[in-house]
Amino acid sequence: MNTGKVWLVGAGPGDAGLITVKGLECLRYAEVLVFDRLVNPALLDEAPVNCQRIDVGKQANHHPVPQPLINQKLIDFARQGYNVVRLKGGDPFVFGRGGEECQALHAAGIAFEVIPGVTAAIGGLSCAGIPVTHRDYASGFHVVTGHLQDGKQPQDWAALAQVPGTLVVLMGMTQLGTICDALISGGKPATTPAAIISQATTPHQQAVYGTLGNLPVLCNAARLSAPGLIVVGDVVKLHHLFTLNVVPAG
């Protein structure tokens, strides 16, 4: 039996229409589909009817299928000769553990290909009317995670507070208050524009806009739910220009 191949496909930030043409093409030829929790369910229907669908989704502090087991599933199915699509929210290489899966596949001698996706760190902001860069406000941006691997040291928020440009934090909603306080303690003014976008690009998208000092209070009042994006920087001030032009996902 010939060995199959694995495609690591970025599903985009939530709206099913934001997957790439190549990613959709891979889905339509999948024989095994291994997908994450944040993947739009509509994309699962794009796979053939007889495709095996395997949910390996994770939630905060709850990983029913540990990453090493996901890696092994990809290897095992490929060794059985299947065309395997590993469908991941956003982009496989932006805090999606795609790099770890590639390492495992390479070590096992399995052919693989990565199909990039629209990361929520950029696409999610766009759908909330926030340009991640702007010549007058931010010539660069940093994307970090608010949730680190067990045993890892926390982000150096004091250092990040001194970095110019836009700061985007993924997977940080549960630590929002701590993150804002740490950035302020590190020297970032409490008046710095800031926003949080919940369930970006989906029909359930909600956003609050404020400052680093009042964002946690605004978020609690709005009862925003994860997944959410935290964005800090002067580009947030531009969101009002786009309000009438932001097309709701649907």
KEPADO-566047 format. One line per field, with one value per residue (C-alpha): residue in one letter; y, z, x. Coordinates in steps of 0.2 Angstrom, whole numbers. Example, Ala and Ser with C-alpha at 12.3 -4.5 7.8 and 13.67 -1.06 7.14 Angstrom:
2
res	(A / S)
py	(-22 / -5)
pz	(39 / 36)
px	(62 / 68)
This chain:
250
res	(M / N / T / G / K / V / W / L / V / G / A / G / P / G / D / A / G / L / I / T / V / K / G / L / E / C / L / R / Y / A / E / V / L / V / F / D / R / L / V / N / P / A / L / L / D / E / A / P / V / N / C / Q / R / I / D / V / G / K / Q / A / N / H / H / P / V / P / Q / P / L / I / N / Q / K / L / I / D / F / A / R / Q / G / Y / N / V / V / R / L / K / G / G / D / P / F / V / F / G / R / G / G / E / E / C / Q / A / L / H / A / A / G / I / A / F / E / V / I / P / G / V / T / A / A / I / G / G / L / S / C / A / G / I / P / V / T / H / R / D / Y / A / S / G / F / H / V / V / T / G / H / L / Q / D / G / K / Q / P / Q / D / W / A / A / L / A / Q / V / P / G / T / L / V / V / L / M / G / M / T / Q / L / G / T / I / C / D / A / L / I / S / G / G / K / P / A / T / T / P / A / A / I / I / S / Q / A / T / T / P / H / Q / Q / A / V / Y / G / T / L / G / N / L / P / V / L / C / N / A / A / R / L / S / A / P / G / L / I / V / V / G / D / V / V / K / L / H / H / L / F / T / L / N / V / V / P / A / G)
py	(0 / 17 / 30 / 44 / 63 / 76 / 93 / 106 / 118 / 135 / 137 / 156 / 166 / 159 / 164 / 149 / 161 / 166 / 149 / 150 / 142 / 129 / 125 / 122 / 111 / 100 / 98 / 92 / 78 / 73 / 55 / 58 / 75 / 79 / 96 / 108 / 116 / 133 / 127 / 133 / 118 / 123 / 118 / 101 / 98 / 102 / 86 / 71 / 61 / 46 / 56 / 51 / 66 / 66 / 80 / 84 / 101 / 108 / 120 / 130 / 117 / 103 / 93 / 77 / 72 / 77 / 84 / 69 / 58 / 70 / 69 / 50 / 49 / 59 / 48 / 32 / 37 / 43 / 26 / 17 / 26 / 40 / 58 / 67 / 85 / 93 / 108 / 121 / 138 / 153 / 149 / 132 / 141 / 155 / 147 / 132 / 119 / 116 / 117 / 103 / 92 / 95 / 89 / 73 / 70 / 73 / 62 / 48 / 50 / 56 / 68 / 84 / 101 / 117 / 128 / 145 / 152 / 170 / 172 / 180 / 191 / 201 / 195 / 197 / 215 / 219 / 213 / 224 / 239 / 240 / 240 / 232 / 244 / 262 / 274 / 287 / 276 / 259 / 254 / 237 / 224 / 210 / 195 / 185 / 172 / 175 / 156 / 148 / 130 / 123 / 127 / 141 / 158 / 171 / 184 / 199 / 211 / 225 / 223 / 222 / 238 / 247 / 240 / 253 / 249 / 237 / 223 / 209 / 195 / 179 / 167 / 180 / 184 / 174 / 185 / 201 / 211 / 204 / 208 / 226 / 229 / 222 / 233 / 248 / 244 / 241 / 259 / 258 / 273 / 268 / 280 / 269 / 264 / 246 / 234 / 216 / 207 / 191 / 177 / 188 / 186 / 175 / 181 / 181 / 194 / 207 / 221 / 234 / 248 / 258 / 260 / 249 / 256 / 252 / 238 / 224 / 233 / 236 / 218 / 212 / 223 / 217 / 199 / 194 / 176 / 167 / 166 / 184 / 195 / 209 / 223 / 238 / 253 / 269 / 260 / 256 / 274 / 271 / 259 / 272 / 276 / 258 / 255 / 258 / 248 / 232 / 218 / 206 / 188 / 176)
pz	(0 / -5 / 9 / 9 / 12 / 25 / 21 / 35 / 30 / 38 / 39 / 42 / 57 / 57 / 42 / 31 / 16 / 21 / 18 / 3 / -14 / -12 / 6 / -1 / -15 / -2 / 8 / -7 / -10 / 9 / 14 / 32 / 40 / 57 / 63 / 77 / 88 / 81 / 63 / 55 / 54 / 36 / 30 / 36 / 24 / 10 / 12 / 3 / 11 / 14 / 22 / 39 / 51 / 67 / 80 / 90 / 96 / 112 / 125 / 138 / 151 / 142 / 129 / 126 / 112 / 118 / 104 / 103 / 100 / 86 / 78 / 79 / 71 / 56 / 54 / 56 / 43 / 31 / 33 / 29 / 12 / 15 / 9 / 26 / 29 / 46 / 46 / 59 / 63 / 57 / 50 / 55 / 60 / 70 / 87 / 79 / 83 / 65 / 67 / 80 / 68 / 54 / 65 / 69 / 51 / 45 / 58 / 53 / 34 / 29 / 15 / 20 / 13 / 22 / 15 / 24 / 31 / 36 / 54 / 66 / 72 / 55 / 48 / 64 / 66 / 49 / 51 / 66 / 57 / 64 / 52 / 60 / 52 / 46 / 41 / 53 / 68 / 67 / 56 / 63 / 74 / 87 / 89 / 105 / 115 / 132 / 135 / 136 / 138 / 155 / 164 / 152 / 159 / 157 / 143 / 146 / 146 / 153 / 137 / 126 / 134 / 127 / 109 / 97 / 85 / 87 / 100 / 96 / 110 / 105 / 118 / 131 / 137 / 153 / 158 / 151 / 167 / 171 / 154 / 154 / 172 / 167 / 151 / 161 / 175 / 161 / 155 / 142 / 146 / 153 / 139 / 125 / 113 / 115 / 110 / 111 / 97 / 102 / 89 / 75 / 57 / 63 / 64 / 83 / 82 / 96 / 100 / 113 / 110 / 124 / 132 / 141 / 157 / 155 / 143 / 157 / 164 / 147 / 142 / 158 / 155 / 137 / 143 / 129 / 126 / 120 / 107 / 108 / 101 / 112 / 102 / 109 / 99 / 91 / 76 / 87 / 85 / 67 / 70 / 69 / 51 / 46 / 56 / 41 / 29 / 40 / 32 / 45 / 43 / 38)
px	(0 / 7 / 9 / -4 / 0 / -6 / -11 / -11 / -24 / -28 / -47 / -47 / -53 / -71 / -81 / -81 / -79 / -62 / -54 / -42 / -46 / -32 / -38 / -56 / -49 / -39 / -55 / -65 / -52 / -50 / -52 / -49 / -52 / -45 / -52 / -51 / -64 / -64 / -67 / -83 / -95 / -100 / -82 / -84 / -98 / -86 / -77 / -84 / -98 / -88 / -73 / -69 / -71 / -62 / -64 / -48 / -54 / -46 / -53 / -43 / -37 / -47 / -38 / -48 / -35 / -18 / -6 / 5 / -10 / -16 / 2 / 1 / -17 / -10 / 5 / -6 / -19 / -6 / 3 / -14 / -13 / -26 / -26 / -27 / -32 / -28 / -40 / -35 / -42 / -33 / -16 / -8 / 8 / 1 / -1 / -9 / 4 / 7 / 25 / 25 / 14 / 26 / 41 / 31 / 27 / 45 / 52 / 40 / 44 / 27 / 24 / 15 / 11 / 5 / -9 / -8 / -24 / -30 / -25 / -37 / -23 / -25 / -42 / -51 / -46 / -50 / -68 / -69 / -63 / -46 / -31 / -16 / -4 / -6 / 8 / 2 / -1 / 9 / 23 / 23 / 14 / 18 / 7 / 8 / -2 / -9 / -9 / 8 / 13 / 13 / 30 / 34 / 38 / 24 / 25 / 37 / 23 / 35 / 46 / 30 / 24 / 39 / 38 / 30 / 16 / 1 / 0 / -12 / -15 / -23 / -30 / -29 / -47 / -46 / -31 / -37 / -36 / -19 / -12 / -19 / -12 / 5 / 6 / 2 / 15 / 27 / 25 / 11 / -1 / -18 / -25 / -18 / -33 / -37 / -51 / -57 / -66 / -75 / -79 / -72 / -79 / -94 / -112 / -109 / -95 / -95 / -82 / -79 / -67 / -59 / -42 / -30 / -36 / -55 / -55 / -57 / -73 / -80 / -77 / -86 / -101 / -103 / -101 / -90 / -85 / -70 / -62 / -57 / -43 / -35 / -28 / -18 / -12 / -17 / -24 / -39 / -44 / -48 / -62 / -76 / -71 / -76 / -92 / -104 / -93 / -89 / -100 / -107 / -101 / -115)
